[in-house]
């Protein structure tokens, strides 16, 4: 299959969060977070429950306005734009809950996503078929999404994001609820995304086997603040990360993430 995104030097190379603060009343969900995702890489975003991971993704995709800070796609300012316009600019996402159009078929879900980015119906259908074939879902292309298995729902959620031809794909816990073999297949899919679709990937995930297996860099949040960033080996050895995950046991327990 050929890449379904339009490759070329005009495609944005960076998606950046700069000094992002988000407050809900008196509760600070994010405090001064800086993050740069590069096209061509898979970057992991991890942290304990309540660390602010999904809030940051919501900010990057226009679902949540930051209290302070900027979101830049290359040099283009995104904050203040509606989520649909952020998507059209080249930022696609999947959700923790698949949020498929459950009364439509798998193919129709992807076609709708392509139409939303300005493709013609023919172009959207061609792109949908290419992605469905590549991700291994051709046998269920005509299946109504309400009858999909949980694992297939997760795969189609990713496929629908790809049908938008994004420069950056933000995947929110795609391995949630998957068994070991499903996770292995998912890792293969995610690792191929940057080269095949000429995009960058931000992977938000609690399954550390998946994170460590596919990410070139990892950013760690804790309590709404950036705690660490580096390669998988650097993050795994970081004392602050160990304390965030293990607390008082950090000095005596091996961190397997």
C-alpha positions in Angstrom: 0.0 0.0 0.0 1.2 3.5 -0.7 1.1 6.1 2.0 -2.4 7.7 2.2 -1.1 11.0 3.4 0.4 13.5 1.0 4.1 13.4 1.6 6.3 16.4 0.9 8.3 19.2 2.5 5.2 21.3 3.0 3.9 18.9 5.7 4.4 20.2 9.3 7.5 18.8 11.0 6.5 19.6 14.6 3.5 19.8 16.9 4.3 21.7 20.1 2.7 22.5 23.4 4.4 25.5 25.0 3.8 26.4 28.6 0.4 24.8 28.8 -1.7 25.4 31.9 -5.2 24.1 32.4 -7.3 24.8 35.5 -10.8 23.7 36.3 -11.9 26.1 39.0 -9.2 25.8 41.7 -7.9 22.5 40.4 -4.7 22.6 38.3 -4.9 19.9 35.7 -1.7 20.9 33.8 1.0 23.3 34.9 3.6 24.7 32.5 3.8 21.6 30.2 6.1 21.7 27.2 6.0 19.0 24.7 7.3 18.6 21.1 6.1 15.8 18.8 8.1 15.3 15.6 6.9 13.9 12.3 8.5 10.6 11.7 8.6 9.4 15.3 6.4 7.6 17.9 6.5 9.5 21.1 5.0 8.0 24.3 3.1 9.9 26.9 2.8 8.2 30.3 2.1 8.9 33.9 0.1 7.7 36.9 -3.7 8.0 36.8 -4.7 11.6 37.0 -1.4 12.9 35.7 -3.1 15.0 33.0 -2.4 12.9 29.9 -5.9 13.0 28.4 -6.2 16.7 29.3 -3.0 17.4 27.3 -4.3 15.5 24.3 -7.6 17.4 24.5 -5.6 20.7 24.4 -3.5 19.6 21.5 -6.6 18.6 19.5 -8.9 21.6 20.3 -11.2 19.8 22.7 -10.0 21.8 25.6 -8.8 25.4 25.7 -5.7 26.0 27.8 -5.8 28.5 30.6 -2.4 29.7 29.5 0.1 28.6 26.8 0.3 27.9 23.1 -0.2 25.0 20.7 1.8 25.3 17.5 1.6 23.2 14.3 5.0 24.2 12.9 4.5 28.0 13.1 0.7 27.9 13.0 -1.1 28.8 16.3 -3.8 26.2 17.0 -5.3 27.1 20.4 -8.6 28.9 20.0 -9.5 26.8 17.0 -12.4 24.5 17.1 -11.7 20.8 17.2 -12.9 20.1 13.7 -10.6 22.8 12.3 -7.7 21.4 14.2 -8.5 18.0 12.7 -8.6 19.6 9.2 -5.2 21.2 9.9 -3.7 17.7 10.2 -4.2 16.6 13.9 -6.2 13.4 14.3 -6.9 11.4 17.4 -8.5 8.3 18.7 -10.3 8.1 22.0 -10.2 5.9 25.1 -13.8 5.0 24.1 -13.8 4.2 20.4 -16.6 6.7 19.6 -17.4 5.0 16.3 -20.6 5.8 14.4 -22.2 2.5 15.6 -25.0 2.4 13.1 -22.6 2.7 10.2 -20.3 0.1 8.7 -16.5 0.0 9.2 -16.0 1.4 5.7 -18.6 4.1 6.2 -16.9 5.3 9.4 -13.6 5.8 7.5 -15.3 7.4 4.5 -17.0 10.0 6.7 -13.6 10.8 8.3 -12.1 11.4 4.8 -15.0 13.5 3.7 -14.5 15.7 6.7 -11.1 16.6 5.5 -12.3 17.8 2.1 -11.8 14.6 0.1 -14.3 13.7 -2.6 -16.4 10.6 -2.0 -14.3 8.6 -4.5 -11.0 9.7 -2.8 -12.4 9.0 0.7 -13.6 5.6 -0.3 -10.2 4.8 -1.9 -8.3 5.9 1.1 -10.7 3.9 3.4 -10.1 0.7 1.4 -6.3 1.1 1.5 -6.3 1.6 5.3 -8.8 -1.2 5.9 -6.7 -3.6 3.8 -3.5 -2.6 5.5 -4.7 -2.8 9.0 -6.2 -6.3 8.3 -9.9 -5.4 8.6 -11.0 -6.1 5.0 -13.2 -9.1 6.1 -15.2 -6.8 8.4 -15.4 -3.7 6.1 -19.1 -4.1 5.6 -19.8 -4.9 9.3 -22.0 -2.5 11.3 -19.8 -1.1 14.0 -22.3 -1.9 16.7 -21.5 -5.6 16.3 -17.7 -5.4 16.3 -15.6 -7.1 18.9 -13.8 -4.9 21.4 -10.4 -5.5 19.8 -11.8 -4.6 16.3 -13.3 -1.5 17.7 -9.9 -0.3 18.9 -8.3 -1.0 15.5 -11.1 0.7 13.6 -10.7 3.7 15.9 -7.1 4.0 14.8 -8.0 3.4 11.2 -10.6 6.2 11.3 -8.0 8.6 12.6 -5.7 7.6 9.8 -8.4 8.1 7.2 -8.1 11.9 7.9 -4.6 11.8 6.4 -3.0 13.4 9.5 0.4 14.9 9.9 0.1 13.9 13.6 -2.0 11.0 15.1 -2.7 11.1 18.8 -3.7 7.7 20.1 -5.3 7.6 23.5 -4.8 4.2 25.2 -5.4 2.1 22.1 -4.2 -1.1 23.9 -6.7 -0.8 26.7 -8.5 -4.1 27.3 -6.5 -6.0 24.6 -4.9 -9.4 25.2 -1.3 -10.2 24.7 -1.6 -11.3 21.0 -3.8 -8.3 20.2 -1.2 -6.0 21.8 1.6 -7.5 19.7 -0.4 -6.9 16.5 -1.1 -3.3 17.7 2.6 -2.7 18.3 3.4 -3.7 14.7 0.7 -1.4 13.4 1.9 1.6 15.5 5.6 1.1 14.7 4.8 1.3 11.0 2.7 4.4 11.1 5.3 7.2 10.8 6.9 5.8 7.6 3.8 4.5 6.0 1.7 7.6 6.6 4.4 10.3 6.8 3.2 11.3 10.2 4.2 11.7 13.9 2.5 9.7 16.6 1.8 10.5 20.2 0.9 7.3 22.1 -0.8 7.6 25.4 -0.8 4.3 27.1 -0.7 2.4 30.4 0.5 -0.8 28.8 4.3 -0.3 29.3 5.2 -3.3 27.1 3.6 -1.4 24.2 5.2 1.9 25.2 8.7 0.5 25.6 8.4 -1.5 22.4 7.4 1.2 19.9 8.4 4.6 21.2 11.7 6.4 20.4 11.1 9.0 23.2 8.8 9.1 26.2 7.4 12.1 28.1 6.3 11.5 31.7 3.6 13.6 33.4 2.9 13.5 37.1 0.4 15.7 38.9 -0.1 17.8 35.8 3.6 18.6 35.5 6.3 17.3 33.2 8.4 14.9 35.2 10.9 13.5 32.7 11.6 13.0 29.0 14.0 10.7 27.2 14.6 7.3 25.6 12.8 4.3 27.1 16.0 3.3 28.9 16.6 6.8 30.3 13.0 7.1 31.5 13.0 3.6 33.1 16.2 4.5 35.0 15.0 8.0 36.1 14.7 8.2 39.9 11.9 10.7 39.8 9.9 8.4 37.5 10.6 5.5 39.8 9.2 7.5 42.8 6.1 8.6 40.9 5.3 4.9 40.1 6.6 3.2 43.2 6.5 5.8 46.0 8.4 4.7 49.0 9.3 1.4 47.4 11.3 3.1 44.6 14.7 2.4 46.2 14.0 -1.3 46.7 11.9 -2.4 43.8 12.8 -2.9 40.1 10.7 -0.6 37.9 9.4 -2.8 35.1 7.7 -0.4 32.6 
